[in-house]
Every structure is written in structure tokens, then in C-alpha cells.
Amino acid sequence: MTTRLRSEAGFTLAEMVIATGLLLVVSSIVTSALLQMTNHQQTIWNRTEMHSGVRGATELLQQEVGQAGRVTLPATVTLTLALATPAGTLCTLGTPTAGVYGVPVTATVSSTTGMFVGEWLTTFDGDAAETVSIATIPSATTFTACFTQPHLAATTTFRALGGFASGIVAPSVANGSTPNKLKLYGDINGDGTMVYIEYYCDNGDAGTAGSFNLYRNVVTPFVPFGAAAPVKPPVAASMVLLGNVHPNPVDSSGLVRPCFQYQEPVPASVAGMVLDVAVTLTVWTQSADPITHQFQTETKALLNVSPRNVFFTWEFAGLGYMNRIQPTPAVITALLP
């Protein structure tokens, strides 16, 4: 009977050491590649988040600056009682209509919500159409003005035409815009609602608190007749539009470029008018780059953003159509400080 022999041979210690070493080398290479890929992905993610944030903020700024100065009424306003007004008498109604020919009359309308003293309103009733300036608003359905034409149709419509010359509140105005605060107002969203918006770039420049945030503070200034006047709320975390906003690079003159710059026409057809706004924002990533261990930065600049409605008022002024230039409402002036 034949006996089968079994081999007791195996890997030697040297072979085990070499195999283990090769496995460790391969594992180290794979792990290093994975870590490098992760770091690159983190770098790309940081830049993507930073770019997305600053792009969204600047697009909103561009849109709202462009819409600033638009005047509107929240709803269609019509006469509810006819006005049989004679013409030719010197109107002695108070500012801003004193000295205008016409008769001081109380107009009864569907609503005075959204109106303000000094606002120019135009009637749409054919040959009797005229533009009048509101002198007082005694109630939720009446206002006084100097009329020169009779308006016998009780459904005569009133509209606010033109625009606000001060839609971008100029730096030359008391409590106006500054290099770190952009103040604007108007029917910004095109929905019939007038809003006041204040952008605060707290980027650590001299005179700022250094929260390194861009804030957007919004107030709806016009309230129904008899309601309490709105108050501008203090800056809060809920108003942060963009974070990690830092001082901008220096310009050709060696000065740090501010967040907001303004161009006022010279000579000024109307005081306190801004025709162009420049926006410059420098943003850092939320976390340091895992490869360079430095914060990545991006500077986004919008040059010569024109508030088109304000520009239209500038053209009206050049043509002498001063009753198309709406004055600054008192409720807006109260929100500026």
C-alpha cells in the first residue's frame, strides 16, 4: 500500500515581510490619493459656495438698484364723488401747491393708501386730464389738492406718474447713503408695494463694527391711514444676505475701494439725485483651504449700475416736466437715520 506524502512547506518570514511591505505601500498610495482627492473636492466646494453666495448677492443688488425710484399706488384709485371745479382762481392751499392756479378741493376717492403729501397724481379722464399735487390727506378716502378742471365722472382714475429722483438716497442728503450703507426705495418688486431697503456692508472697514456680513434691511413704509408709522428694525442675524465680507483691495490711488460708490450729476437738475451706483464686494471662503491652509478670496464688482427710474426723472427735469418728479415722502425721510 502506497503512503501519500504531505508537504509541510509555506511562506518564509522574508516573503511575509516583503508581501506585507508591498501591501502597505499600495495602501499608502491609495490612501494618499483619496485624501488628495478629498482635499481638492473641499477646495472646489469652498470656492463654489463662495462664488454662489457673492453672485446671488450682487444679482439682487443689481436688480433692486435698477428698480429703485419706481412710483406706484397699491391699487387702482378712482373718484367716488364728482368734482365740479371752476378754473382760474389762484390756489392758496399750503405747500407744495401754493401759488398754483386752481381751486382747493377735497377729492373723495376709493382709497388713499400709499399716497403721501406732495405726491403728484394725474387724472385720466380725456380732455379734463390734469396733474395735481396732494396738499393734505384728511382721511382714508379723501385728499386735498388744487384742481383746475372739473372731473364729473365719478369713476375718474388717478395714477402716480414719473418717479422718485431720490430713489437712491444720495450721500449729499442728510442721513443719506454712505460707502458702507446703500439706501434705496420705491416699488422695487413691481407688485404695487413701496418698500425702503437699506444694505449695510459691515466688512471691517474703519467705522464699522466688523461683523463681516452684508445685511439687507427691508421696511414697508406706507401703512393704511391712521396706522402707526413703521420703525426701521435694528440689524439682526436674520437680515444677513452674505457672510465673510471683508475689506476690498486698494485701487489705483492706494485707497481701499468702498462697498458702495455713487455718481451724482453735475450740475444737478434735482438735488439729491444718484444716476449710477458701483458695488464692490470681497468675500472669503467659510473655511481655510485644506491644501494651502489659506482662505480663498473673490472680489466681485458691479460698475455703473443705473437706477432707470431715477434716470427717467433726470430726463424729465431736463425737459422741464417737473410734475413728473415725485418728492421724497416724509415716511422715507423718517427711516433714514
KAPE-V593861 format. One record per residue. N is the residue number from 1. RES is the residue in one small letter. PHI is phi in radians with two decimals (NA if undefined). PSI is psi in radians with two decimals (NA if undefined). Layout:
N_RES_PHI_PSI, N_RES_PHI_PSI
//
This chain:
1_m_NA_2.29, 2_t_-1.57_2.33, 3_t_-1.70_2.18, 4_r_-1.36_2.27, 5_l_-1.54_2.35, 6_r_-1.86_2.29, 7_s_-1.37_2.32, 8_e_-1.72_0.10, 9_a_-1.26_2.64, 10_g_-2.67_-2.87, 11_f_-1.28_2.42, 12_t_-1.39_2.90, 13_l_-1.05_-0.68, 14_a_-1.11_-0.72, 15_e_-1.13_-0.71, 16_m_-1.10_-0.72, 17_v_-1.12_-0.76, 18_i_-1.14_-0.76, 19_a_-1.12_-0.73, 20_t_-1.14_-0.71, 21_g_-1.07_-0.78, 22_l_-1.08_-0.71, 23_l_-1.09_-0.71, 24_l_-1.15_-0.69, 25_v_-1.11_-0.82, 26_v_-1.10_-0.75, 27_s_-1.09_-0.69, 28_s_-1.12_-0.72, 29_i_-1.13_-0.79, 30_v_-1.12_-0.78, 31_t_-1.10_-0.74, 32_s_-1.09_-0.70, 33_a_-1.15_-0.70, 34_l_-1.14_-0.74, 35_l_-1.13_-0.71, 36_q_-1.12_-0.71, 37_m_-1.12_-0.71, 38_t_-1.11_-0.74, 39_n_-1.11_-0.73, 40_h_-1.12_-0.70, 41_q_-1.12_-0.67, 42_q_-1.15_-0.68, 43_t_-1.08_-0.80, 44_i_-1.13_-0.71, 45_w_-1.12_-0.77, 46_n_-1.03_-0.81, 47_r_-1.18_-0.66, 48_t_-1.11_-0.79, 49_e_-1.10_-0.76, 50_m_-1.11_-0.83, 51_h_-1.13_-0.71, 52_s_-1.11_-0.73, 53_g_-1.14_-0.84, 54_v_-1.23_-0.57, 55_r_-1.17_-0.76, 56_g_-1.09_-0.71, 57_a_-1.16_-0.77, 58_t_-1.22_-0.59, 59_e_-1.14_-0.70, 60_l_-1.15_-0.75, 61_l_-1.04_-0.78, 62_q_-1.09_-0.73, 63_q_-1.14_-0.79, 64_e_-1.32_-0.60, 65_v_-1.12_-0.73, 66_g_-1.12_-0.52, 67_q_-1.60_-0.20, 68_a_-1.02_2.54, 69_g_1.59_-0.04, 70_r_-1.32_2.27, 71_v_-1.85_2.51, 72_t_-2.81_2.95, 73_l_-2.00_2.51, 74_p_-1.16_-0.36, 75_a_-2.62_2.87, 76_t_-1.14_2.23, 77_v_-1.89_2.21, 78_t_-2.27_2.72, 79_l_-1.18_2.48, 80_t_-1.91_-0.22, 81_l_-2.34_2.42, 82_a_-1.19_2.64, 83_l_-1.98_1.88, 84_a_-1.64_1.49, 85_t_-1.85_2.12, 86_p_-1.29_2.83, 87_a_-2.01_2.81, 88_g_1.79_-0.13, 89_t_-1.56_2.44, 90_l_-1.21_2.15, 91_c_-1.38_2.23, 92_t_-1.89_0.27, 93_l_-1.13_2.64, 94_g_-1.12_3.10, 95_t_-0.89_2.44, 96_p_-1.76_0.31, 97_t_-1.84_0.06, 98_a_-1.05_2.34, 99_g_1.57_-0.07, 100_v_-1.54_2.37, 101_y_-1.24_2.41, 102_g_2.62_-3.01, 103_v_-2.11_2.24, 104_p_-1.15_2.12, 105_v_-2.35_2.54, 106_t_-1.64_2.05, 107_a_-1.65_2.29, 108_t_-1.75_2.08, 109_v_-2.22_3.04, 110_s_-1.16_-0.58, 111_s_-2.93_2.55, 112_t_-1.89_0.16, 113_t_-1.05_2.30, 114_g_1.57_-0.18, 115_m_-1.48_2.82, 116_f_-2.61_2.72, 117_v_-1.11_2.27, 118_g_1.72_-0.24, 119_e_-1.16_2.43, 120_w_-1.57_2.17, 121_l_-2.07_2.47, 122_t_-2.01_2.31, 123_t_-1.50_2.50, 124_f_-2.01_1.50, 125_d_-2.57_0.88, 126_g_1.19_-2.28, 127_d_-1.16_-0.34, 128_a_-1.54_0.06, 129_a_-1.06_2.41, 130_e_-2.71_2.89, 131_t_-2.01_2.22, 132_v_-2.19_2.74, 133_s_-1.88_2.27, 134_i_-1.19_2.23, 135_a_-1.68_-0.78, 136_t_-2.52_2.78, 137_i_-2.22_1.57, 138_p_-1.26_-0.47, 139_s_-2.66_-3.09, 140_a_-1.28_-0.17, 141_t_-2.33_0.19, 142_t_-2.39_2.58, 143_f_-2.54_2.74, 144_t_-1.94_2.52, 145_a_-2.81_2.95, 146_c_-1.69_1.91, 147_f_-1.74_2.54, 148_t_-1.96_-0.16, 149_q_-2.20_2.60, 150_p_-1.35_2.49, 151_h_-2.20_1.57, 152_l_-1.47_-0.37, 153_a_-1.40_2.10, 154_a_-1.16_-0.23, 155_t_-1.77_0.28, 156_t_-0.98_2.31, 157_t_-1.67_2.46, 158_f_-1.90_2.42, 159_r_-2.36_2.62, 160_a_-1.68_1.99, 161_l_-1.86_2.99, 162_g_1.44_-2.42, 163_g_-2.98_3.08, 164_f_-1.60_2.09, 165_a_-1.11_-0.49, 166_s_-1.75_0.49, 167_g_-0.98_-0.64, 168_i_-1.76_1.97, 169_v_-1.19_2.05, 170_a_-1.24_2.62, 171_p_-1.07_-0.45, 172_s_-1.31_-0.19, 173_v_-1.49_2.57, 174_a_-1.00_2.26, 175_n_1.06_0.54, 176_g_-1.39_-2.92, 177_s_-1.14_2.74, 178_t_-2.33_3.07, 179_p_-1.05_-0.35, 180_n_-2.01_-0.07, 181_k_-2.30_2.10, 182_l_-1.84_2.11, 183_k_-2.03_2.21, 184_l_-2.57_2.84, 185_y_-2.75_2.92, 186_g_2.42_-3.03, 187_d_-1.40_1.30, 188_i_-1.12_-0.67, 189_n_-1.62_-0.03, 190_g_1.15_0.47, 191_d_-1.98_0.21, 192_g_1.52_0.02, 193_t_-1.87_2.11, 194_m_-1.39_2.33, 195_v_-2.31_2.68, 196_y_-1.94_2.25, 197_i_-2.19_2.34, 198_e_-2.20_2.04, 199_y_-1.63_2.27, 200_y_-2.11_1.95, 201_c_-1.65_1.63, 202_d_-1.66_1.29, 203_n_-1.74_0.21, 204_g_1.59_0.07, 205_d_-1.15_2.89, 206_a_-0.99_2.29, 207_g_1.62_0.00, 208_t_-1.92_2.79, 209_a_-1.32_-0.39, 210_g_1.45_0.67, 211_s_-1.41_-0.24, 212_f_1.04_0.76, 213_n_-2.28_2.69, 214_l_-1.82_2.03, 215_y_-1.77_2.61, 216_r_-2.24_1.88, 217_n_-1.84_2.11, 218_v_-2.06_2.33, 219_v_-2.28_2.41, 220_t_-1.68_1.76, 221_p_-1.35_-0.55, 222_f_-1.57_2.13, 223_v_-2.10_2.82, 224_p_-1.00_2.68, 225_f_-0.96_2.31, 226_g_1.58_-0.25, 227_a_-1.36_2.73, 228_a_-1.14_2.46, 229_a_-1.12_2.47, 230_p_-1.21_2.68, 231_v_-2.09_2.37, 232_k_-1.22_2.12, 233_p_-1.27_2.68, 234_p_-1.19_2.75, 235_v_-1.08_2.34, 236_a_-2.41_2.90, 237_a_-1.07_-0.51, 238_s_-1.19_-0.23, 239_m_-1.68_0.04, 240_v_-1.19_2.10, 241_l_-1.65_-0.57, 242_l_-2.64_2.34, 243_g_-1.81_2.99, 244_n_0.97_0.75, 245_v_-1.59_2.13, 246_h_-2.11_2.94, 247_p_-0.97_2.51, 248_n_-1.34_2.82, 249_p_-1.13_2.86, 250_v_-1.31_2.63, 251_d_-1.62_-2.96, 252_s_-1.11_-0.39, 253_s_-1.54_-0.02, 254_g_1.54_0.08, 255_l_-1.75_2.58, 256_v_-1.21_2.22, 257_r_-1.22_2.25, 258_p_-1.28_2.91, 259_c_-1.14_-0.69, 260_f_-2.27_2.35, 261_q_-2.26_2.63, 262_y_-2.29_2.51, 263_q_-2.02_2.01, 264_e_-1.80_2.37, 265_p_-1.14_2.48, 266_v_-2.26_2.11, 267_p_-1.27_2.72, 268_a_-1.49_2.13, 269_s_-1.19_-0.65, 270_v_-2.33_2.32, 271_a_-1.12_2.48, 272_g_1.31_0.62, 273_m_-1.90_2.30, 274_v_-2.02_2.15, 275_l_-1.73_-0.34, 276_d_-2.55_2.52, 277_v_-2.23_2.32, 278_a_-1.90_2.31, 279_v_-2.10_2.24, 280_t_-2.31_2.14, 281_l_-2.25_2.30, 282_t_-1.99_2.18, 283_v_-2.15_2.46, 284_w_-1.79_2.74, 285_t_-1.20_2.77, 286_q_-1.14_-0.59, 287_s_-2.34_2.78, 288_a_-1.19_2.63, 289_d_-1.14_2.27, 290_p_-1.20_-0.26, 291_i_-1.64_-0.91, 292_t_-1.58_-0.26, 293_h_1.06_0.45, 294_q_-2.10_2.66, 295_f_-1.31_2.30, 296_q_-1.40_2.55, 297_t_-2.24_2.72, 298_e_-2.56_2.33, 299_t_-1.95_2.14, 300_k_-1.98_2.23, 301_a_-2.19_2.34, 302_l_-2.03_2.01, 303_l_-1.85_2.40, 304_n_1.00_0.92, 305_v_-1.41_2.03, 306_s_-1.71_2.20, 307_p_-1.33_1.75, 308_r_-1.06_-0.61, 309_n_-1.20_-0.62, 310_v_-1.18_-0.69, 311_f_-1.07_-0.66, 312_f_-1.08_-0.70, 313_t_-1.14_-0.60, 314_w_-1.11_-0.69, 315_e_-1.18_-0.71, 316_f_-1.04_-0.73, 317_a_-1.10_-0.69, 318_g_-1.13_-0.49, 319_l_-1.58_-0.09, 320_g_1.49_0.21, 321_y_-1.55_1.27, 322_m_-1.26_-0.33, 323_n_-1.43_0.18, 324_r_-1.88_0.04, 325_i_-1.82_1.84, 326_q_-1.34_2.36, 327_p_-1.29_2.88, 328_t_-1.25_2.14, 329_p_-1.13_2.57, 330_a_-1.07_-0.56, 331_v_-1.18_-0.51, 332_i_-1.29_-0.78, 333_t_-1.01_-0.64, 334_a_-1.20_-0.36, 335_l_-1.60_-0.18, 336_l_-1.19_-0.70, 337_p_-1.08_NA
//
